Amino acid sequence: MPINFDKALGVHDNALLLFERRNQLLAENITNADTPNYKARDIDFDSVLRGQQSGQLAMTATRKGHISSSTNTIDQHIDYRVPTQSSADGNSVDVQQEKAAFAENAVRYQTTVAILSRRFSGLTNAFKGE
């Protein structure tokens, strides 16, 4: 009987891609906290989840021809963050907010890795007949 890895892993493999991309965005925001006119960006999770539920979330190609998908659907859900307060230099980064979002995202990433690790252990045990 063939194993369907999409069913075995669920949404967790795609969630890792999403959390990784969000970590990149949040790190860019923190790095550019003192850059004039820099606009903080983040991923709209609601629209990504709606896309996931309708089967529209795809893997990200890092190089041309790397993955057959030609669209980068995670990046389609990146929006500019609405600033909580105005800045004289036009920068919309709130460092405390970015650090909190980064920490929360890191915890979600680690949790997803732990879930996938348990699923792979279960699959390994199934292959071994344990």
N, C-alpha and C positions, 0 to 999 in steps of 0.2 A: 504494500500500500504506500503510495507516494506521500511525502510530507509537504504540506503547503506552508511555507515559511511565513507568508503574509498572515495567515490565520494564527500561526504559532507565536509570532512576535507582536501581532496587533499593531497599534499605532506607535509603539515605543521606538521603533527604528527611525521613523519620520520625526518623532518628537526630539530625538537627539540632534537631528539636523537643524530643527527649529531652535532649540536651546543654544546650539553652537553659534548659529547666525546671530541670535540675540546677544550673546556674550560679546561677539565682535562689535556689534553696534554700540552696546553700552560702554565697552572699552574705548571706542572711538570718541564717544561723547565725553567721557572723563578726560581723555587725552587732550581734547580740544576745549576744555573748560575756560581757558584764557584766550582763545582765538576770537578776535572781533568778528561779529556777524555770523558766527557758526550757529547753526540750528540743530538742536538735539533731535535724534531720530530713534524710533522704536518700532517694534512689530505689533501690528494689530492682531492680537490673539483670537478675537472673536471671528474675524474674517478668515483667518487661517483654519480655525476649527470648522467653520462652515464649509470651507473648501475640502477639508479632510473628510468630513462626513459625506460629501457628494463625490468623493474619489478624485478630487482635482489636485491634491498635493503631490508633487513629484520631487525627485531627488535633484540636487543642485549640481550642474556641470562646472567643474573647476577649470577645465581646459576644453577647447573646441574639439568636438568629436569624442570626448571622454564618456559621456552618457548620451544615449540616443535622443533623450528629451531635449527639445530646442528652447523650451521656456523655463525660466527660473521662477517658479511660482511663489516661493517664500519671499523673494525680493519684491514681488508685486504687492505685498502686504505691508511694506515699510512706509511709515508716515512720519511726518515731523511732529515732535512732541509739542503740545500746547504749554507754553511757559506759565509757571505759577506766579511769577512776578517779572516785571520788565527789567531790562538791563540797559545801562547807558551806552554800552558798546554794541548792542544788538545780539549778544550771545544769549541763547535760550537754555543753556545747560545749568541745572541745579545739581551740584556735585553730590550733595547728601542724598537726593532722590535717585541719582544714577548709581551710587554705591549701594543703596538699599535694594534697588532693582537687580543689580549685579549679584548681590549675595543671595537673593531669593531665587534668581535664575540658576545659580550654581547649585543650590540645594535641589532644585527640580531636576537638573541634569544628573546629579549623583544618584538621586532616587530612581530615575529612569534607567541608569546604568545598572543599579542593583536589581531592578525588576528583570531586565534583559539577562543579567547574569544567572538569575534563578531559572529563567525560562530555558536558557542554554544548558544549564545543569540538568533540568528535567528531560530535555531532548537527548542529552548524552546518556542519561540513565535508561531512557527508552531504547536507545540503540544497543546498549549493552545488555538489555533485558533484566535490569535490576528493579 
